[in-house]
Amino acid sequence: MLNQRLASVLKPPKGPAHYVKRKIELRGLSPSRAAKMIGVNQSTLSRFLSGAALTPEMAAKLNKGLEMDIDTLFNLEAQRQADKAKHLAMAS
């Protein structure tokens, strides 16, 4: 019961897309320039930034293109997915 009340008050964890978006903004990159640096289509980057799950391929490209740590990206993704699962469990 306490966990349910806490979950309703706490903000959900920010997934990796939040931090990728922030890094792109801090570097002053346009979406097309960022996609080019990462090595993906702009639509692929847009889908990821809009909430698509992190894939090993995307993590590798973010590591190479934006110097983002792969372990950190996947830890953030795991936290986001675990939060979704907890909310589903509480709803049923």
C-alpha positions in Angstrom: 0.0 0.0 0.0 2.8 2.4 0.9 4.6 1.6 -2.3 1.5 2.4 -4.3 1.1 5.8 -2.6 4.8 6.6 -3.1 4.7 5.6 -6.8 1.8 7.9 -7.4 3.8 10.8 -5.9 7.2 10.2 -7.4 8.1 11.2 -10.9 8.8 8.4 -13.3 12.5 7.8 -14.1 13.7 9.7 -17.2 14.8 7.2 -19.8 17.9 7.6 -22.0 16.1 9.7 -24.6 15.8 12.5 -22.1 19.6 12.7 -21.6 20.3 12.2 -25.3 18.0 15.1 -26.1 19.7 17.2 -23.5 23.1 16.5 -24.9 22.0 17.4 -28.4 20.6 20.7 -27.1 23.7 21.5 -25.1 25.8 21.0 -28.2 23.5 23.2 -30.2 22.9 20.6 -32.8 19.9 20.5 -35.1 18.0 17.3 -35.3 19.4 16.6 -38.8 23.0 17.3 -37.7 22.6 15.1 -34.6 21.2 12.2 -36.6 24.1 12.5 -39.1 26.6 12.5 -36.2 25.0 9.5 -34.7 24.7 7.7 -38.0 20.9 7.2 -38.2 18.1 8.7 -40.2 16.4 11.7 -38.7 13.2 9.7 -38.4 15.0 7.0 -36.5 16.4 9.6 -34.0 13.0 11.2 -33.7 11.3 7.9 -32.9 13.9 7.2 -30.2 13.6 10.6 -28.7 9.8 10.2 -28.6 10.1 7.1 -26.5 11.1 4.1 -28.6 13.1 1.5 -26.6 16.9 1.7 -26.7 18.4 -1.0 -28.9 22.0 -2.3 -28.8 22.5 -0.7 -32.3 21.3 2.7 -31.1 23.4 2.6 -28.0 26.5 1.8 -30.0 25.8 4.7 -32.3 25.1 7.1 -29.5 28.4 6.0 -27.9 30.3 6.7 -31.0 28.5 9.8 -32.2 27.8 11.6 -28.9 30.3 9.9 -26.6 27.5 8.5 -24.4 28.2 5.6 -22.0 26.5 2.4 -23.1 26.1 1.0 -19.6 24.5 4.3 -18.4 22.1 4.3 -21.4 20.9 0.8 -20.7 20.6 1.4 -16.9 18.3 4.3 -17.7 16.3 2.2 -20.1 16.0 -0.6 -17.5 14.7 1.9 -14.9 12.2 3.2 -17.4 11.0 -0.3 -18.3 10.8 -1.4 -14.6 8.7 1.7 -13.8 6.3 0.8 -16.6 6.0 -2.8 -15.3 5.3 -1.6 -11.7 2.5 0.7 -12.9 1.0 -2.2 -14.9 1.2 -4.5 -11.8 -0.5 -1.9 -9.6 -3.3 -1.4 -12.2 -4.2 -5.1 -12.2 
